[in-house]
Amino acid sequence: MSRLCSIGVCLAMALTDIRPVLAQSPVRGIWGREILSQPFDKEPFREIRIPEWVQETIGCGYTLSVMGTEARAAAAAHGVTLSEMGFVDPFYAYYDSQLLKRRSPHVPPERLAKDIAEYKKLGVRILGVYPPCLQAEVWETHPEWRRISTNTTEIPVIDLVKFPHGGMLCLLGPYGDFFIEVLAEILRKFPDVDAFSFDGLHYGGVCYCQHCRADYRKEVGGEIPNADLNDPAFRRYQHWADRRMEDLVRRMQTRLKGIKPEVALVTWTTNAGRFGHFLSIPRNMPARMNLLLDAPDQELWLDETNRGTTIVPAIANAYMWAVTNHRVGFSEPYILSHGNPYGKDSFPPAEIQRRMLLAVTYGAQPSIAVAQPPHLQQALYDCMDEVQRRKEWLTQKSPEPWGAMLLSDNSRNFYSRTSGQAEERYLANVFGTFRTAVEEHLQVVLINDWNLTPADLAKYKVLILPNAACLDERQVAAVEGFVRQGGGLVASLDTSRFDEFGDPRQNFALAEVFGVDYQGAPDLTATPAELDENFKLAIGPDYWEKRKSVFDFRQNVASPLNQGRMKTYVNDEPVTFKGAAIRVELLDPAAQTWGTFEAKGVAGAPRQPAVIARQHGAGKVVYFAAGLDAGYYLYAYPYQRLALKHAIQWAAPVLQPVAIEAPMCVHTSVMRQRKGETERLLVHLFSDLNTTGQHALPVDDVPLREETVPIHDIEVTFGSEYRFSRIHLEPGGLDLPVERTADGRSLVTVPRLDIHAIVVGELQPAPRTTDSGDQR
């Protein structure tokens, strides 16, 4: 109880319920399956078990708290079933609290009871709001709880006249326990609260307050180092702080669900939807923390600073769903024309529907700010109605597995190491591969670091590791076993060259799987370069720069790369590749070199293996020593997409079960829905066509789509393993005639796609069998 001693005698009296929180006593039934452990875990990590009402919620609509009765009723009529209500703001509590003494003079005593009654009458669940990192009263009365962002013991001081909200508080110390107790107090006083939301549930990447220092010394030993991810010691601190942040949320769930088992955390997360936030390194919260939230919600910005015209908004929504283990995640499209400066100037109403249905396509539920300017209000309602028309097919779903692609939070953080370089060093590899999957309609879903286990990988046929540098030994063993037992693998560049702390290895941990040894940076001078012997100890910031240049790429025309359009676009001619590459030496005499690279314009430059393919056990592997995946995002040529596509298809032991013939602007995803006795396949089709795309200055271009160009006759072919009682197009209920192909597959044609539609295949129940195996 030493932590409580610093709170003071009066507060200690009010916090008598904290002792069971600190002991992390379990609440029966709130935890789900165990997740792969991370450094400094003190107990098994389990994802939260999501209440049924959260799983069925698609109408999360914000801003009802600032609306009048009539506007709230309209919001509910258009599908809002969950909305926010403030209980604490950065200055005051809105009720008589035993913990926060400053009660808001702006909120009448009867206000909360009146709003709660109105929400309940409308059938809208209450999402209680408390912004945790800013609280003026706590900042003023407990300076020892303030976050210290630089390596000093000096407690920050802020002019509370100019900045009356104070500064950021440290959630990793005693204030975290206080914060949990305020939530518990709210829930006891207002049992109709259904969920909580927090604007900024993170620790800011590093804290040097006295409590963090003391806890770090006690648990790890030594002092918290300077915030520099090139320092191995700081990389260890970040893992430690991540675990502290996760433990706060774990304690919070235990405490709150002990009061009301169905209460949920439906709150903001730091994901790729707000790309600037996603680039924050050191990270503000670990991706795994999303599994402790019943339904995380991300801001989805499509402005110029957040890569609105690129593949990033699509991958942001796919990632939002992935970090929940493909359960429930919300994504709020911001209705803004530009973000610099922020505004809705001449925002086209048609664009609202585009942004909401993009989220739907990739498995996220589109939350939305309901209150809009008068000229956009009805258009927003119409878009909310479009989501409601699809409600039947948006819940209780999971990806239909074939291909899995890793977006590694550890690699993004510990391999990229700086915010300014994260996009180019690591994320570009993922984005280029994801772009390939979108444009070639490959049935690929995103997975996370913790999904690299034998159990999670077993459902997939092909695994894609775009520059997945940071892998621990358990993940390496899982990948090796997956391939040895017949799975396909496509990997690039530094995959497995670093461990879970970002410490470099001398060789790929997956060297025997790839069939190559690491040999260092490319030789751009035609002079043999020796591998730096000190590499195993440390790498400097210039490591990535030494691997970058301009090369000639040549494909082996006898390889599986040289098929289809590749014959037309490339064939036996050299083509330019600009990007990262590394030198490797073949270990396996049976390995095939499908492509080579050589320094462009350097006389006598040796040709190096760029694409290597081989058999490993029962599986097939393609390794890219040249980062064609990153190239397809940063400096794109069509041949890069085709090379990646052919590698993925070759490595996969079977064809993808659902094949789609559509223009490259059509995004697709395939899901399986189970509701009681009903089982369906859902094929989402989304047109990302922008008739004014790429006409503006690229760095400041944003998608503001004003018109729709219909796309006709999209073909969807289902594998012979599926048996359907009906296939129809939704919304609208149009039955799609089924043609049987010569190999027994089912082919349907979607006559017209405007923006979004779902091909729904009603699956016949599997034949029942007796114990003897006879079908009935």
RAJOVEN-V216983 format. One line per field, one symbol per residue. ss: DSSP state (A for helix, B for strand, O for the rest). phi: phi as a letter, one per 30 degrees, with the letter a starting at -180 (. if undefined). A space follows every 50 residues. Layout:
ss: ???
phi: ???
This chain:
ss: OAAAAOOOAAAAAAOOOAAAAAOOOOOOOOBBBBBOOOOOOOOOBBBBOO OAAAAOOOOBBBOAAAOOAAAAAAAAAOOOOBBBBBBBOOOOBOOOOOOO OOBOOOOOOOAAAAAAAAAAAAOOBBBBBBOOOOOAAAAAAOAAABOOOO OOOOOOOOOOOOOOOOOOBOOOOAAAAAAAAAAAAAAAAOOOBBBBBOOO OOOOOOOOOAAAAAAAAAAOOOOOOOOOOOOAAAAAAAAAAAAAAAAAAA AAAAAAAAAOOOOBBOOBOOOOOOAAAAOOOOOOOOAAAAAAOOOBBBBB OOOAAAOOOOOAAAAAAAAAAAOOOOOOBBBBBOOOOBBOOBBOOOOOOA AAAAAAAAAAAOOOBBBBBOOOOAAAAAAAAAAAAAAAAOAAAOOOBBBO OOBBBBOOAAAAAAAOOOAAAAAAAAAAAAAAAAAAAAAOOOOBBBBOAA AOOAAAAOOOOBBBBOOOOBOOAAAAAAAAAAAAOOOBBBBBOOOOOBOO OOOBOOOOOOAAAAOBBBBBBOOOOOOOOOOOAAAAOOOOOOOOAAABBB BBBBBOOOOOOOOOAAAAAOOOOOBBBBBBBBBBBBOOOOOBBBBBBBBO OOOOOOOBBBBBBBBBOOBBBBBBOBOAAAAAAAOOOAAAAAAAAAAAAA AOOOOOOBBBBOOOOBBBBBBBBBBOOBBBBBBBBBBOOOOOOOOOOAAA OOOOOOOOOOBBBBBBBBOOOOOBBBBBBBOOOBBOOOBBOOOOOBBBBB BBBOOBBBBBBBBOOOOOBOOOOOBO
phi: .dddeddjddddddcdddeddddhddceicccddcedbeidcaecbdddd eedddccbcdbciddccdeddddddddcjdbbadbdbbcdcbccbdcdcc ddcddcceedddddddddedddicdccdcbdddbaeddeddbedcddcdb dbcdddbbddddbddibdccddceddddeedddddedddbdddcabbbcj dacijabcddddddddddccjicddddbddceddddededdedddddedd dddddddddbecdbccbdbcbddcddddddbdddadeddedccdadbcdc ccdddcidccddeddddddedddchhcbbcbcddcbdbcbddlcehdded dededdddeeecjdcddadddbeedcddddeddddddddceeccbhbbdd dacbbdccdddeddcdibddcddddbdeddddddeedddchddbcdbced ddbedddedccbccbdhddcbddddedddddededkdcbbbbhdeidbcd ciddcdbddcedddibcdbjdddccicecdddddeddabcddedddccac bccbcdddcdddbhdddddbhcddbdbcldabdbcdccdddccdabbbdd icdidddcdcbbbacbhdcbbbccdcddddedcdadbeddddddeddddd dddbdddbcbcaeddcdbabbccbbidcbbcbcdbbdcdbdcdicceedc dbdbdcbbcdcchdcbccdddcbccabbcbdkiddcecccddcidccbbd dabcbbabdccdddededbdddjddb
